[in-house]
Amino acid sequence: MNVLGIDYGLKNVGFAIGEQITNNCSTYFSKKFKNRKELIIEIKNLIAEWDIKIIVIGLPLNIDNSESEMSLEIRNFSKKLEKGINIKISFVDEKLTTYEAKQIMKDLNKNEKEIKKNNHGLAAKLIVDSFLREKK
């Protein structure tokens, strides 16, 4: 069963495709969107292309696990997304995944431009990896 992971940002959004049977996530990328409508169209295209059965969105909770301003934005976005699809949406606490993604990319000697452009895709992969580990 294919899983779509989303690292939601106001400017850049990261996507990752994972597979529950193999617990593997190898496809991930970042993309900029002008508005939510454009983003929802992209998500619907990914659902169709990859036969997605579950969507996992990273939820950036505060360190004390309370809701952050961004986590509330993400919950509002997911409600709008749910209206146009018939797929379960789950959330994964993504505290520090963007930081971790940037560190991984630095360790791989990626330059700052590449890190800035692609860290959300890697963060989405970390979100999917976390979800798949929890579902074992």
N, C-alpha and C positions, 0 to 999 in steps of 0.2 A: 504494500500500500504506500503510495507516494505522499510525502509531506512537503508542504511549502512553508519555509521559514521566512519571516519578514522582520528586518531591523528597520523600524519606521523612524524616519527623520523628517524634519520640516523641509529640508532641501534635497537630501539624498536618501534613497531607500535601498536597503540591501535585501537580496533574495537568495535563498538557498533551496535546493531540492534534495530531500532525503528519502530513503527507502526503509520502511519499517522491518521488512523481512531480513535484509542484510545489515541493518543498522549502519548504513553507509550514507554519507553526504559528500558528493564530489562536485556538484555543479553549484557555483555561487557567483554572484556579480552585483554591482551597484549601478544605480541609475538615478538621474535627476528627473523631477517631475514639476511641471508648472502649477498643477492643481490636483485636488483629490479625484476629480472626474477622470483625468488622464491616468492616475495611479490605479483606480478601480478597473479601468479598461485593461491595463497591463496585467493586473492580477487575474482577471477573467481569462485573458489569453494564455497565461501560464497554467491556469487550472485545466483548460482544454488541451493544451499542448502536452502536458505532463500527466494527465489523468489524476489530478490531485484529489485526495480524499480527506485530508486534514490540513488546516492552516494553523501555524503556530506563530504568534506574534510576541516579540520580546517586550516585556513590560518593565520599564526602568523605575523600579520602586526606590524610595529613599533608603538610606542605610538602616533605618529603624523599621523598614518594611511598610511604612506608610505610603500613601499615594503621592506621587510627584505631579507637578503640573503637566509634564509630558505623558505620564501614565494615564492621566485623565483624558488628554488629547487622543491617545491611542485607543482608549475604550470608546470614545465618541466615534472615532473613525471606524472601528470594528463594527459598531452598530449599523452604520451606513453601509458598510461592505456586506454584512449579513443579509440585508434586504435584497441584494441583487444576486445572491448565490445560495446554493443549498448544501453548504459544507460546514462542518463543525469548525469553530474557531476556538483554539486554546491559547492560553497565555503562559509564558515562562518568564520567571524573574531573570532579567538580563543585567542585573547590577554589574557594571564594569566590563561588559562584553566588548564595547567599542574600545576601551582602554586596552583590554587583552588583545584584541585584533591588531591594534596599532603596534603593540609590543612584539607580537609574532612577526609582523611585517618588517619591523626594524631589525629583528634578529635574522631575518632572511635578506638583510641588506637592501631593502626596497627604499627608494628615495622618497622625500617628503611629498612630492606631487603624486606619486603612485599610491602612497599611503592614504593621502587625503581623498583620492578618487575611489579607491577600492576597499577601504576598511569596513564599510557597511556590509558589503557582501560577505566578508570573512566573519563579521559579527553575526550575520544571519546564519552562517554555517555553525557557529558556536551555539546559537539558540537551538537549531535543529539537533545538534549533537546532544545537548542537554536534555531535550525532549525525548529523544530516542533512548538515552540511558535511563531516564525515569520510567519508561514504558517497558523495560526488560522484565 
